[in-house]
Amino acid sequence: MNIDVLEEINKKGFVEEEIDPTLDLFAEIEKLKKEKNAIILAHYYQEPDIQDIADYIGDSLGLSQEAAKTDAEVIVFAGVHFMAETAKILSPAKKVLLPDVKAGCSLADSCPPHLFKKFKEKYPDHLVITYVNCTAELKALSDIVCTSTNAVQIVESLPKDQKIIFGPDRNLGAYVAKKTGRDLVLWNGACMVHEIFSQEKITKLKERHPNAKFIAHPECEEPVLRMADYIGSTTGLLKYAIANPATEFIVATESGIIHQMEKACPDKTFIPAPPNNSCACNDCPYMKRNTLEKLYLCLKNGYPEVTVPEHIIEKARKPIQRMLDISAELGL
């Protein structure tokens, strides 16, 4: 990679290149996947076009599992930076691409590893469980990684007298503490998307749609979770919406999941929960940095590439593998 390309990636997060507007990007991406033995993993919060071209769509746990077992030589991760890092940790010999390396995460940013290390040192007899939505460096400081799908079960799998630090998401940690009855030491971090849902606006929306089920991600704040008919991971929310006989759902998580809900249940109505902001949007600005055009260019050019130092890979792989092992044992 020449220095100009590197500088542009560092500045913009991707390399701009003119694309023929008549090009069928779906067909071109499929062709490139075969040529390069590549797989596309996409999070539920990605734009619909990316979800539709992906080989696998899922939440953090499902994507981690797919990253660990793929035989592809190249992994294109349509998600955010920490997810691509996780894929690289689990498959260090594979090339991991991210359409836009500035697709970060407000939750990951809320927990700088050097500060968490000092926090951890205050509780030397505590086991450290970190939510997968964190940097590779933070995972390397952990004993077990978890996702919103398996956080409760992982805590419950540990002895009741085991002291635990949980980070970086305080809302998920508080939910896990409530569900398990454990006294967790929480890091004070949060996701900007799940923090902005308005309890007042949701109450008014529920009044306008009295038959709608209100479903929420556990990263939401506790007053919002108290209102929910169901609380679960993105995959959990999708499964609930499919299985429940209700025909209307108010959904409190990033709005990208609604694409899959509408595909699975075309006869049902899904209403994004309103946030407490003037634009009335609950999209993750980081997730939405990835576009179909950027995905095509990164697969075509082989960059931007996500790398992780070997010593971090070695330390971070253990808590991720422990999560995968516990999840497998519990049938998650």
Kinemage of the C-alpha trace (Angstrom):
@kinemage 1
@onewidth
@group {chain A} dominant
@subgroup {mainchain}
@vectorlist {calphas} color= white
{ca met a 1} P 0.000 0.000 0.000
{ca asn a 2} L 1.506 3.359 -0.994
{ca ile a 3} L 1.817 6.260 1.427
{ca asp a 4} L -0.930 8.327 -0.255
{ca val a 5} L -3.452 5.502 0.201
{ca leu a 6} L -2.412 5.071 3.841
{ca glu a 7} L -2.762 8.796 4.481
{ca glu a 8} L -6.241 8.845 2.922
{ca ile a 9} L -7.351 5.868 5.048
{ca asn a 10} L -5.988 7.545 8.183
{ca lys a 11} L -7.755 10.777 7.275
{ca lys a 12} L -11.102 9.546 5.922
{ca gly a 13} L -11.312 5.911 7.051
{ca phe a 14} L -11.518 4.684 3.447
{ca val a 15} L -10.164 5.481 -0.017
{ca glu a 16} L -12.442 7.392 -2.357
{ca glu a 17} L -12.562 6.063 -5.890
{ca glu a 18} L -14.921 6.845 -8.726
{ca ile a 19} L -17.340 3.995 -9.430
{ca asp a 20} L -19.143 3.587 -12.752
{ca pro a 21} L -22.790 4.394 -11.870
{ca thr a 22} L -24.009 1.679 -14.260
{ca leu a 23} L -22.053 -1.013 -12.395
{ca asp a 24} L -24.182 -3.686 -10.725
{ca leu a 25} L -22.482 -3.631 -7.307
{ca phe a 26} L -24.317 -6.730 -6.073
{ca ala a 27} L -23.051 -8.766 -9.049
{ca glu a 28} L -19.528 -7.316 -8.782
{ca ile a 29} L -19.311 -8.083 -5.065
{ca glu a 30} L -20.456 -11.661 -5.650
{ca lys a 31} L -17.788 -12.052 -8.360
{ca leu a 32} L -15.047 -10.617 -6.140
{ca lys a 33} L -16.060 -12.881 -3.255
{ca lys a 34} L -15.458 -15.946 -5.417
{ca glu a 35} L -12.189 -14.611 -6.857
{ca lys a 36} L -10.755 -13.772 -3.431
{ca asn a 37} L -12.342 -16.565 -1.379
{ca ala a 38} L -14.003 -13.927 0.785
{ca ile a 39} L -16.964 -13.947 3.155
{ca ile a 40} L -19.065 -10.944 4.155
{ca leu a 41} L -20.276 -10.749 7.749
{ca ala a 42} L -22.803 -7.991 8.492
{ca his a 43} L -24.299 -6.765 11.719
{ca tyr a 44} L -28.062 -6.254 11.982
{ca tyr a 45} L -27.480 -2.489 12.257
{ca gln a 46} L -26.003 -2.171 8.758
{ca glu a 47} L -27.933 -0.547 5.903
{ca pro a 48} L -30.376 -2.896 4.098
{ca asp a 49} L -28.252 -3.267 0.925
{ca ile a 50} L -25.299 -4.539 2.956
{ca gln a 51} L -27.505 -6.945 4.909
{ca asp a 52} L -28.877 -8.280 1.615
{ca ile a 53} L -25.410 -8.972 0.118
{ca ala a 54} L -23.959 -10.528 3.283
{ca asp a 55} L -23.209 -14.229 3.673
{ca tyr a 56} L -24.116 -14.034 7.334
{ca ile a 57} L -26.150 -11.450 9.246
{ca gly a 58} L -26.228 -11.457 13.020
{ca asp a 59} L -25.488 -9.920 16.375
{ca ser a 60} L -22.122 -9.861 18.109
{ca leu a 61} L -22.244 -13.477 19.327
{ca gly a 62} L -23.341 -14.925 15.984
{ca leu a 63} L -20.764 -12.882 14.092
{ca ser a 64} L -18.010 -13.984 16.503
{ca gln a 65} L -18.994 -17.607 15.966
{ca glu a 66} L -19.023 -17.232 12.178
{ca ala a 67} L -15.660 -15.441 12.224
{ca ala a 68} L -14.195 -18.327 14.233
{ca lys a 69} L -15.350 -21.101 11.903
{ca thr a 70} L -15.101 -19.623 8.398
{ca asp a 71} L -12.756 -21.238 5.848
{ca ala a 72} L -12.604 -18.057 3.778
{ca glu a 73} L -9.204 -16.419 3.337
{ca val a 74} L -10.681 -12.920 3.528
{ca ile a 75} L -13.291 -11.659 6.012
{ca val a 76} L -15.089 -8.457 5.078
{ca phe a 77} L -16.662 -7.236 8.296
{ca ala a 78} L -19.570 -4.889 7.705
{ca gly a 79} L -19.866 -3.620 11.241
{ca val a 80} L -17.709 -1.530 13.528
{ca his a 81} L -14.014 -1.620 14.361
{ca phe a 82} L -14.137 -3.768 17.517
{ca met a 83} L -16.091 -6.459 15.622
{ca ala a 84} L -13.427 -6.635 12.909
{ca glu a 85} L -10.788 -6.826 15.655
{ca thr a 86} L -12.645 -9.779 17.191
{ca ala a 87} L -12.613 -11.554 13.829
{ca lys a 88} L -8.866 -10.945 13.526
{ca ile a 89} L -8.261 -12.237 17.067
{ca leu a 90} L -10.149 -15.448 16.284
{ca ser a 91} L -8.655 -15.838 12.787
{ca pro a 92} L -5.192 -14.201 12.920
{ca ala a 93} L -4.033 -15.850 9.678
{ca lys a 94} L -6.947 -14.399 7.702
{ca lys a 95} L -7.155 -10.956 6.130
{ca val a 96} L -9.862 -8.877 7.813
{ca leu a 97} L -11.268 -5.880 5.942
{ca leu a 98} L -13.543 -3.119 7.238
{ca pro a 99} L -15.240 -0.892 4.632
{ca asp a 100} L -14.577 2.208 6.763
{ca val a 101} L -12.030 2.012 9.603
{ca lys a 102} L -13.574 5.067 11.231
{ca ala a 103} L -16.677 2.979 11.940
{ca gly a 104} L -16.035 3.050 15.657
{ca cys a 105} L -18.266 2.664 18.713
{ca ser a 106} L -19.329 5.161 21.364
{ca leu a 107} L -19.481 2.388 23.975
{ca ala a 108} L -15.964 1.146 23.175
{ca asp a 109} L -14.742 4.763 23.301
{ca ser a 110} L -16.279 5.185 26.765
{ca cys a 111} L -13.791 2.714 28.240
{ca pro a 112} L -10.149 3.611 27.525
{ca pro a 113} L -8.010 0.540 28.339
{ca his a 114} L -5.413 2.446 30.392
{ca leu a 115} L -8.135 3.796 32.691
{ca phe a 116} L -9.889 0.436 32.932
{ca lys a 117} L -6.585 -1.164 33.918
{ca lys a 118} L -6.324 1.226 36.888
{ca phe a 119} L -9.971 0.540 37.758
{ca lys a 120} L -9.316 -3.215 37.635
{ca glu a 121} L -6.322 -2.847 39.985
{ca lys a 122} L -8.663 -1.589 42.724
{ca tyr a 123} L -10.419 -4.981 42.751
{ca pro a 124} L -7.618 -7.588 42.582
{ca asp a 125} L -9.870 -10.462 43.712
{ca his a 126} L -12.542 -9.793 41.047
{ca leu a 127} L -13.056 -11.688 37.787
{ca val a 128} L -13.361 -9.330 34.807
{ca ile a 129} L -16.230 -9.846 32.371
{ca thr a 130} L -16.324 -7.436 29.438
{ca tyr a 131} L -19.091 -6.931 26.922
{ca val a 132} L -17.840 -7.731 23.412
{ca asn a 133} L -18.489 -4.100 22.408
{ca cys a 134} L -15.008 -3.002 23.444
{ca thr a 135} L -11.510 -2.711 22.009
{ca ala a 136} L -9.062 -5.583 21.577
{ca glu a 137} L -6.897 -4.019 24.308
{ca leu a 138} L -9.803 -4.149 26.751
{ca lys a 139} L -10.529 -7.772 25.871
{ca ala a 140} L -6.881 -8.510 26.627
{ca leu a 141} L -7.495 -7.223 30.185
{ca ser a 142} L -10.492 -9.545 30.637
{ca asp a 143} L -11.137 -13.043 31.971
{ca ile a 144} L -14.331 -13.648 29.987
{ca val a 145} L -16.005 -11.748 27.152
{ca cys a 146} L -19.800 -11.795 26.819
{ca thr a 147} L -22.528 -10.500 24.516
{ca ser a 148} L -26.047 -9.316 25.256
{ca thr a 149} L -27.221 -12.792 24.191
{ca asn a 150} L -25.196 -14.690 26.784
{ca ala a 151} L -24.233 -12.175 29.520
{ca val a 152} L -26.818 -13.422 32.042
{ca gln a 153} L -25.971 -17.099 31.448
{ca ile a 154} L -22.220 -16.492 31.673
{ca val a 155} L -22.562 -14.745 35.045
{ca glu a 156} L -24.900 -17.501 36.261
{ca ser a 157} L -22.352 -20.152 35.210
{ca leu a 158} L -19.854 -18.786 37.756
{ca pro a 159} L -19.809 -19.638 41.495
{ca lys a 160} L -22.163 -17.401 43.491
{ca asp a 161} L -19.354 -16.149 45.696
{ca gln a 162} L -17.243 -15.082 42.689
{ca lys a 163} L -16.668 -11.317 42.745
{ca ile a 164} L -17.119 -9.748 39.315
{ca ile a 165} L -16.220 -6.522 37.502
{ca phe a 166} L -18.522 -5.919 34.524
{ca gly a 167} L -17.742 -3.407 31.783
{ca pro a 168} L -18.000 -1.320 29.776
{ca asp a 169} L -21.813 -0.982 29.523
{ca arg a 170} L -23.406 0.083 32.813
{ca asn a 171} L -26.965 -0.470 31.532
{ca leu a 172} L -26.315 -4.039 30.396
{ca gly a 173} L -24.389 -4.632 33.641
{ca ala a 174} L -27.290 -3.339 35.754
{ca tyr a 175} L -29.708 -5.563 33.806
{ca val a 176} L -27.458 -8.611 34.331
{ca ala a 177} L -27.125 -7.812 38.054
{ca lys a 178} L -30.917 -7.579 38.375
{ca lys a 179} L -31.525 -10.832 36.470
{ca thr a 180} L -28.862 -12.831 38.330
{ca gly a 181} L -29.082 -11.260 41.785
{ca arg a 182} L -25.298 -10.744 41.726
{ca asp a 183} L -23.565 -7.650 43.062
{ca leu a 184} L -21.460 -6.563 40.073
{ca val a 185} L -18.886 -3.771 40.081
{ca leu a 186} L -19.810 -1.735 36.996
{ca trp a 187} L -17.711 0.443 34.719
{ca asn a 188} L -19.587 3.650 33.862
{ca gly a 189} L -19.875 3.321 30.070
{ca ala a 190} L -22.831 3.435 27.672
{ca cys a 191} L -23.947 3.277 24.030
{ca met a 192} L -25.056 6.632 22.610
{ca val a 193} L -27.879 5.035 20.557
{ca his a 194} L -29.441 3.099 23.441
{ca glu a 195} L -29.040 5.993 25.886
{ca ile a 196} L -31.194 8.433 23.907
{ca phe a 197} L -34.551 6.632 23.920
{ca ser a 198} L -37.176 8.882 25.473
{ca gln a 199} L -39.359 7.295 28.157
{ca glu a 200} L -41.914 10.089 27.740
{ca lys a 201} L -42.140 9.716 23.941
{ca ile a 202} L -42.336 5.913 24.193
{ca thr a 203} L -45.201 6.233 26.710
{ca lys a 204} L -47.111 8.464 24.273
{ca leu a 205} L -46.375 6.084 21.393
{ca lys a 206} L -47.677 3.129 23.442
{ca glu a 207} L -50.868 5.102 24.096
{ca arg a 208} L -51.324 5.584 20.337
{ca his a 209} L -50.632 1.888 19.709
{ca pro a 210} L -52.220 0.092 22.701
{ca asn a 211} L -51.885 -3.370 21.124
{ca ala a 212} L -48.212 -3.002 20.220
{ca lys a 213} L -45.571 -5.008 22.067
{ca phe a 214} L -42.686 -2.875 23.298
{ca ile a 215} L -39.361 -4.708 22.899
{ca ala a 216} L -35.990 -3.367 24.012
{ca his a 217} L -32.268 -4.118 24.002
{ca pro a 218} L -30.675 -4.428 27.477
{ca glu a 219} L -28.256 -1.583 26.647
{ca cys a 220} L -31.230 0.773 27.152
{ca glu a 221} L -31.570 2.647 30.421
{ca glu a 222} L -33.475 1.015 33.283
{ca pro a 223} L -36.605 3.260 33.124
{ca val a 224} L -37.039 2.248 29.458
{ca leu a 225} L -36.448 -1.442 30.228
{ca arg a 226} L -39.115 -1.324 32.955
{ca met a 227} L -41.693 -0.543 30.254
{ca ala a 228} L -40.697 -3.428 27.977
{ca asp a 229} L -42.786 -6.505 27.224
{ca tyr a 230} L -39.581 -8.267 26.200
{ca ile a 231} L -35.875 -7.497 26.702
{ca gly a 232} L -33.250 -9.229 24.566
{ca ser a 233} L -30.296 -9.070 22.206
{ca thr a 234} L -30.876 -8.058 18.595
{ca thr a 235} L -31.276 -11.730 17.664
{ca gly a 236} L -33.583 -12.200 20.649
{ca leu a 237} L -35.727 -9.253 19.576
{ca leu a 238} L -35.964 -10.635 16.037
{ca lys a 239} L -36.963 -14.106 17.240
{ca tyr a 240} L -39.554 -12.660 19.631
{ca ala a 241} L -41.100 -10.547 16.871
{ca ile a 242} L -41.345 -13.592 14.593
{ca ala a 243} L -42.822 -15.903 17.259
{ca asn a 244} L -45.204 -13.476 18.993
{ca pro a 245} L -48.744 -13.278 17.538
{ca ala a 246} L -48.902 -9.491 17.966
{ca thr a 247} L -49.036 -7.511 14.716
{ca glu a 248} L -47.428 -4.272 15.999
{ca phe a 249} L -44.077 -3.823 17.731
{ca ile a 250} L -42.301 -0.767 19.105
{ca val a 251} L -38.578 -1.501 18.837
{ca ala a 252} L -36.007 0.120 21.154
{ca thr a 253} L -32.669 -0.593 19.541
{ca glu a 254} L -30.758 0.626 16.481
{ca ser a 255} L -33.236 0.824 13.600
{ca gly a 256} L -31.205 -1.403 11.244
{ca ile a 257} L -32.762 -4.540 12.782
{ca ile a 258} L -36.175 -3.515 11.457
{ca his a 259} L -35.099 -4.509 7.914
{ca gln a 260} L -34.792 -8.155 8.994
{ca met a 261} L -38.011 -7.959 11.038
{ca glu a 262} L -39.948 -6.684 8.025
{ca lys a 263} L -38.423 -9.338 5.761
{ca ala a 264} L -39.343 -12.107 8.210
{ca cys a 265} L -42.805 -10.696 9.054
{ca pro a 266} L -44.156 -8.665 6.106
{ca asp a 267} L -47.648 -8.710 7.649
{ca lys a 268} L -46.498 -7.039 10.881
{ca thr a 269} L -45.746 -3.373 11.651
{ca phe a 270} L -42.499 -2.328 13.320
{ca ile a 271} L -42.173 1.148 14.807
{ca pro a 272} L -38.755 2.504 15.864
{ca ala a 273} L -38.852 3.726 19.466
{ca pro a 274} L -38.459 7.520 19.512
{ca pro a 275} L -35.253 8.991 20.908
{ca asn a 276} L -34.941 12.182 22.900
{ca asn a 277} L -33.428 14.269 20.105
{ca ser a 278} L -34.597 16.746 17.509
{ca cys a 279} L -33.856 14.609 14.444
{ca ala a 280} L -36.031 11.729 15.761
{ca cys a 281} L -33.493 9.180 14.553
{ca asn a 282} L -31.983 6.239 16.405
{ca asp a 283} L -29.362 5.198 13.868
{ca cys a 284} L -25.802 4.489 14.945
{ca pro a 285} L -23.666 6.996 13.010
{ca tyr a 286} L -20.700 4.610 13.193
{ca met a 287} L -22.561 1.586 11.794
{ca lys a 288} L -23.961 3.712 9.006
{ca arg a 289} L -20.480 4.849 7.873
{ca asn a 290} L -20.290 1.588 5.925
{ca thr a 291} L -21.963 1.690 2.516
{ca leu a 292} L -22.327 -0.763 -0.358
{ca glu a 293} L -19.870 1.332 -2.386
{ca lys a 294} L -17.232 1.252 0.365
{ca leu a 295} L -17.754 -2.489 0.800
{ca tyr a 296} L -17.192 -3.036 -2.938
{ca leu a 297} L -14.039 -0.912 -2.962
{ca cys a 298} L -12.507 -2.555 0.109
{ca leu a 299} L -13.098 -6.027 -1.358
{ca lys a 300} L -11.741 -4.935 -4.752
{ca asn a 301} L -8.620 -3.205 -3.368
{ca gly a 302} L -7.906 -5.308 -0.266
{ca tyr a 303} L -7.990 -2.358 2.131
{ca pro a 304} L -8.730 -0.861 4.666
{ca glu a 305} L -7.389 -3.829 6.629
{ca val a 306} L -7.794 -4.290 10.383
{ca thr a 307} L -4.761 -5.612 12.222
{ca val a 308} L -4.168 -6.411 15.893
{ca pro a 309} L -0.703 -6.755 17.528
{ca glu a 310} L 0.264 -10.383 18.184
{ca his a 311} L 0.645 -9.944 21.942
{ca ile a 312} L -2.891 -8.486 22.139
{ca ile a 313} L -4.264 -11.332 19.986
{ca glu a 314} L -2.714 -13.883 22.337
{ca lys a 315} L -4.198 -12.274 25.472
{ca ala a 316} L -7.587 -11.350 23.981
{ca arg a 317} L -8.266 -14.725 22.378
{ca lys a 318} L -8.506 -16.521 25.747
{ca pro a 319} L -11.527 -14.615 27.162
{ca ile a 320} L -13.303 -14.738 23.774
{ca gln a 321} L -12.689 -18.476 23.503
{ca arg a 322} L -13.963 -18.921 27.047
{ca met a 323} L -17.171 -17.141 26.016
{ca leu a 324} L -17.540 -19.355 22.939
{ca asp a 325} L -16.907 -22.502 25.016
{ca ile a 326} L -19.463 -21.522 27.682
{ca ser a 327} L -21.979 -20.572 24.961
{ca ala a 328} L -21.481 -23.945 23.264
{ca glu a 329} L -21.942 -25.796 26.575
{ca leu a 330} L -25.157 -23.869 27.253
{ca gly a 331} L -26.432 -24.362 23.693
{ca leu a 332} L -26.490 -20.647 22.893
